Amino acid sequence: MNTKGKGDGEIMSTLQIPPWLELPEGIWANKLHRLGAVEILLTAQKVCTTWRRVCKDPSMWRVIDMWNYGGPYIQPYHLEEMCRHAIVRSQGEVVDIRLSFFATKELLFHVAERKIKRLSITWYCYSKLQREGFIEVVQKLPSLEELSLIDATITAKAFEALERSWSWFKSLELKKISCIMKSGEEINEEALAIAQSLPALRRLQLIRNYMTNEGLQAILDGCPNLVSLDLRGCFNVRLNQVLNSRISRQIKDVKLPHDSMEGFEF
């Protein structure tokens, strides 16, 4: 750029602000929402003052997504501390938290102080929480409406303990990745517990569950409000004419055992 013979004001007037910096903050908020909490805290908020201002807005932290970031042996960052920081930034507006291997019972108790409606926990995390008192944690989440667990088994005893808290529960996802063989009464344990404890359930996803027709029948009887049912990978279920007819009458959105696993993260 030729600036010879121009004063400071003229020079500044000829410097063009990048068009992307002139976008309304609402548009930036929409785009930054697509990043996870880790990416926002580590990189996005450091790009410019506009992004930093947007990233500090409590509405940016209504959903704190940290569940699919790294692994327990390769993650160099202190994710639990970052999660606590994100919760503070939400100023009480957070309603959806998705956690991975780093979560502890102490962090979940910190989460329970907020009015969380949706909680997602991955496999390694749940195995730690099981030892430390998963039931105790969830009982302290009175606003919880949706729970998603990967590679976790909720026993009948656990459902019994949670039944009073979950009488209004709307959505449950239990997704299996690893293959653990079950036999006898264990096969339908989860299904029967769900049928008995969650009468208000509207959405149920049981990926690779071991239940049989008995368990499915119990769910259809015990959860009359179901509108969505995902049975992909539940190969012990043998759908017959009676069950097919029952499902088609009762449930609007159905995925059957042999349907494609497209959309399942694993």
Backbone torsions as a table, in degrees:
resi	resn	phi	psi	omega
1	MET	NA	132.5	-179.4
2	ASN	-88.3	113.8	-178.5
3	THR	-114.2	9.4	-177.7
4	LYS	-62.5	129.7	176.3
5	GLY	82.7	5.0	-179.6
6	LYS	-104.4	144.4	175.7
7	GLY	-77.8	173.8	-178.2
8	ASP	-59.3	-41.3	-179.1
9	GLY	-63.5	-41.2	-180.0
10	GLU	-66.4	-37.9	179.1
11	ILE	-62.8	-46.0	-178.9
12	MET	-63.1	-34.1	-178.9
13	SER	-69.7	-22.6	-179.6
14	THR	-87.6	-12.8	178.1
15	LEU	-81.1	123.0	-176.7
16	GLN	-93.1	132.1	174.1
17	ILE	-73.5	133.0	178.5
18	PRO	-53.5	133.5	-176.5
19	PRO	-54.2	-35.0	-176.2
20	TRP	-67.0	-21.9	177.5
21	LEU	-75.8	-17.1	-178.1
22	GLU	-91.1	-1.8	177.9
23	LEU	-65.3	144.3	177.4
24	PRO	-59.3	148.6	-178.3
25	GLU	-62.2	-28.0	178.3
26	GLY	-61.6	-37.2	178.2
27	ILE	-68.6	-40.9	178.8
28	TRP	-64.2	-39.9	178.6
29	ALA	-60.3	-41.2	179.0
30	ASN	-61.5	-41.8	-178.8
31	LYS	-72.8	-42.2	-177.2
32	LEU	-70.1	-24.7	176.6
33	HIS	-59.1	-25.0	-176.7
34	ARG	-77.4	-12.2	175.7
35	LEU	-85.8	156.1	173.7
36	GLY	-80.0	168.6	-178.8
37	ALA	-59.5	-37.9	-178.6
38	VAL	-63.8	-46.1	-179.2
39	GLU	-63.2	-37.5	179.4
40	ILE	-65.8	-46.8	-175.4
41	LEU	-71.1	-34.4	-175.5
42	LEU	-87.1	-31.5	-172.9
43	THR	-130.7	-54.8	-169.3
44	ALA	-57.3	-43.4	-175.9
45	GLN	-70.2	-9.7	-179.2
46	LYS	-97.3	-1.7	-175.3
47	VAL	-69.0	-48.1	-178.1
48	CYS	-161.6	170.4	-177.9
49	THR	-64.7	-34.7	178.8
50	THR	-63.0	-48.7	179.7
51	TRP	-63.1	-39.4	-179.7
52	ARG	-63.2	-41.2	179.0
53	ARG	-63.9	-43.4	178.2
54	VAL	-63.0	-42.3	-176.3
55	CYS	-70.0	-15.3	177.9
56	LYS	-91.0	-8.6	-179.6
57	ASP	-67.8	127.9	-178.9
58	PRO	-54.9	-30.5	-179.0
59	SER	-65.6	-20.3	177.5
60	MET	-70.0	-15.5	-172.5
61	TRP	-116.0	23.2	173.3
62	ARG	-66.4	-31.8	173.7
63	VAL	-117.8	122.5	177.4
64	ILE	-112.9	103.5	-173.7
65	ASP	-105.4	105.4	179.5
66	MET	-132.7	19.5	-169.8
67	TRP	-83.4	-23.4	-174.2
68	ASN	-117.2	40.7	-174.9
69	TYR	-115.1	107.7	175.4
70	GLY	69.4	-155.3	-179.1
71	GLY	-150.5	169.1	-172.8
72	PRO	-64.2	-19.2	-176.3
73	TYR	-111.0	-4.7	-176.8
74	ILE	-121.5	-0.8	-176.0
75	GLN	-87.9	116.2	-175.5
76	PRO	-87.4	-9.1	-173.0
77	TYR	-98.7	155.6	178.9
78	HIS	-85.2	85.1	-170.4
79	LEU	-69.7	-33.3	179.1
80	GLU	-62.7	-43.4	178.0
81	GLU	-63.3	-40.1	178.4
82	MET	-64.0	-38.3	179.0
83	CYS	-64.3	-43.2	177.5
84	ARG	-60.7	-40.4	178.8
85	HIS	-63.5	-41.8	179.1
86	ALA	-63.8	-39.5	178.6
87	ILE	-63.1	-41.0	177.2
88	VAL	-61.8	-42.5	180.0
89	ARG	-62.3	-27.9	-178.3
90	SER	-69.4	-19.4	-179.7
91	GLN	51.0	41.4	176.2
92	GLY	87.4	1.9	-176.9
93	GLU	-91.6	-8.8	-177.3
94	VAL	-66.0	133.4	178.9
95	VAL	-127.1	-12.1	-173.6
96	ASP	-139.2	117.7	179.1
97	ILE	-126.7	132.1	-179.2
98	ARG	-123.3	114.9	-170.4
99	LEU	-118.6	155.4	-179.5
100	SER	-120.8	-148.6	-170.0
101	PHE	-58.5	-24.0	-172.1
102	PHE	-79.4	-14.1	-173.2
103	ALA	-68.6	141.1	177.4
104	THR	-122.9	169.8	176.7
105	LYS	-61.0	-37.9	179.8
106	GLU	-61.8	-40.5	178.0
107	LEU	-66.4	-40.7	179.5
108	LEU	-65.3	-35.4	175.0
109	PHE	-64.6	-36.3	175.6
110	HIS	-64.3	-41.2	177.3
111	VAL	-63.5	-38.7	-175.2
112	ALA	-64.9	-15.5	177.2
113	GLU	-74.4	-11.5	177.6
114	ARG	-102.9	166.4	-178.6
115	LYS	-88.9	66.5	-177.4
116	ILE	-72.0	133.2	177.1
117	LYS	-104.5	-26.4	-179.3
118	ARG	-133.9	133.3	178.7
119	LEU	-132.4	128.1	176.9
120	SER	-120.7	132.7	-178.6
121	ILE	-133.9	130.0	179.0
122	THR	-87.8	174.2	-167.1
123	TRP	-56.5	-55.0	-174.1
124	TYR	-63.0	-39.6	178.6
125	CYS	-60.8	-46.5	-176.4
126	TYR	-63.5	-36.6	-178.8
127	SER	-62.5	-33.1	175.7
128	LYS	-72.7	-44.2	-176.9
129	LEU	-66.2	-30.1	179.5
130	GLN	-60.8	-42.0	179.2
131	ARG	-70.0	-31.5	-172.8
132	GLU	-94.5	-5.8	175.7
133	GLY	113.5	61.1	179.9
134	PHE	-58.2	-41.9	-178.5
135	ILE	-60.5	-44.7	-179.0
136	GLU	-59.5	-38.6	-179.8
137	VAL	-66.6	-51.3	-174.8
138	VAL	-65.5	-32.3	177.7
139	GLN	-63.6	-19.1	179.4
140	LYS	-94.0	14.5	178.0
141	LEU	-117.3	73.9	-173.2
142	PRO	-67.1	-18.4	-179.1
143	SER	-94.7	-0.9	-174.9
144	LEU	-63.5	127.2	178.6
145	GLU	-116.0	-23.0	-175.9
146	GLU	-137.0	134.9	178.4
147	LEU	-132.7	132.4	178.5
148	SER	-127.1	122.6	-179.8
149	LEU	-126.2	138.2	177.9
150	ILE	-113.6	128.8	-178.1
151	ASP	55.1	46.9	178.4
152	ALA	-130.2	148.2	176.8
153	THR	-120.0	123.5	174.7
154	ILE	-98.0	117.4	-175.6
155	THR	-76.9	165.7	177.5
156	ALA	-60.5	-36.2	178.6
157	LYS	-64.0	-40.3	178.5
158	ALA	-65.7	-44.1	177.9
159	PHE	-61.2	-39.2	179.5
160	GLU	-61.8	-40.5	-179.9
161	ALA	-69.4	-30.1	-175.9
162	LEU	-95.7	-6.7	-171.4
163	GLU	-55.6	-44.0	-178.0
164	ARG	-64.7	-38.6	-179.4
165	SER	-74.2	-25.7	-171.7
166	TRP	-105.7	15.9	-176.9
167	SER	-62.7	-20.7	-179.0
168	TRP	-108.5	7.7	-172.1
169	PHE	-61.3	138.2	-172.1
170	LYS	-105.6	-35.0	-171.8
171	SER	-142.8	132.5	178.4
172	LEU	-134.9	130.4	175.5
173	GLU	-122.4	121.5	174.3
174	LEU	-123.7	107.8	-173.0
175	LYS	-116.2	128.8	179.9
176	LYS	-102.5	136.4	173.7
177	ILE	-111.8	-54.9	179.9
178	SER	-75.5	156.8	-177.4
179	CYS	-105.9	108.4	177.8
180	ILE	-117.8	114.3	-174.5
181	MET	-68.7	139.2	176.7
182	LYS	-128.6	159.4	180.0
183	SER	-150.0	167.6	176.0
184	GLY	61.3	-138.8	-177.1
185	GLU	-66.6	-24.3	-178.4
186	GLU	-61.3	-28.6	-175.4
187	ILE	-58.1	-41.8	-176.3
188	ASN	-104.7	9.2	-174.8
189	GLU	-57.0	-49.9	-178.7
190	GLU	-64.2	-46.0	-177.6
191	ALA	-60.3	-44.7	-179.3
192	LEU	-66.8	-36.9	178.2
193	ALA	-67.1	-40.2	177.3
194	ILE	-61.8	-46.6	-178.3
195	ALA	-60.5	-36.7	-177.0
196	GLN	-81.5	-32.2	-168.8
197	SER	-102.8	-18.9	-171.5
198	LEU	-124.1	65.5	-176.5
199	PRO	-67.4	-23.2	-177.4
200	ALA	-91.2	1.9	-175.4
201	LEU	-58.7	133.0	179.9
202	ARG	-112.0	-24.8	-178.5
203	ARG	-136.0	127.4	-178.8
204	LEU	-135.5	125.7	176.2
205	GLN	-120.8	118.4	179.7
206	LEU	-122.5	82.7	-179.0
207	ILE	-78.8	122.6	176.9
208	ARG	58.9	38.9	174.8
209	ASN	-79.0	154.9	-174.8
210	TYR	-94.0	3.5	-174.1
211	MET	-62.5	160.7	177.8
212	THR	-109.6	-171.3	176.3
213	ASN	-56.4	-33.1	178.9
214	GLU	-60.5	-45.4	179.8
215	GLY	-66.2	-42.0	179.4
216	LEU	-63.3	-43.8	178.9
217	GLN	-59.9	-41.1	179.4
218	ALA	-62.7	-40.4	179.0
219	ILE	-64.5	-44.5	179.8
220	LEU	-63.1	-34.4	178.8
221	ASP	-76.3	-42.0	-172.2
222	GLY	-86.1	-16.4	-177.7
223	CYS	-123.5	72.4	-174.0
224	PRO	-69.5	-13.5	-177.7
225	ASN	-93.4	4.2	-179.0
226	LEU	-60.8	131.3	173.7
227	VAL	-117.9	-14.4	-180.0
228	SER	-138.3	128.8	-178.5
229	LEU	-139.7	123.2	-178.6
230	ASP	-114.9	112.8	-177.1
231	LEU	-113.4	19.7	-175.5
232	ARG	-60.3	132.8	179.7
233	GLY	81.4	1.7	178.4
234	CYS	-87.0	74.2	-168.4
235	PHE	-78.5	-7.0	173.7
236	ASN	-81.1	-10.4	175.7
237	VAL	-81.2	125.3	178.6
238	ARG	-114.5	94.3	-174.6
239	LEU	-67.7	126.8	175.9
240	ASN	-112.4	-178.6	-176.5
241	GLN	-61.1	-39.0	-178.4
242	VAL	-66.0	-47.8	-179.5
243	LEU	-66.4	-41.6	178.5
244	ASN	-59.4	-43.1	179.5
245	SER	-65.3	-41.3	179.7
246	ARG	-63.9	-45.0	-179.2
247	ILE	-63.8	-46.1	-177.4
248	SER	-63.5	-32.3	179.1
249	ARG	-76.7	-35.8	-167.8
250	GLN	-95.0	-31.3	-168.9
251	ILE	-123.5	133.5	-177.2
252	LYS	-80.0	-44.3	-174.2
253	ASP	-114.6	111.2	-175.8
254	VAL	-129.2	135.7	168.9
255	LYS	-119.0	125.9	-173.3
256	LEU	-92.2	165.6	-173.6
257	PRO	-51.4	-38.7	-175.2
258	HIS	-98.2	9.8	176.9
259	ASP	-68.7	159.5	-178.6
260	SER	-59.6	144.9	177.5
261	MET	-88.5	13.7	179.1
262	GLU	-56.7	133.2	-179.7
263	GLY	97.1	-17.1	175.7
264	PHE	-80.9	127.7	-169.6
265	GLU	-58.5	-25.0	-172.9
266	PHE	-116.0	NA	NA
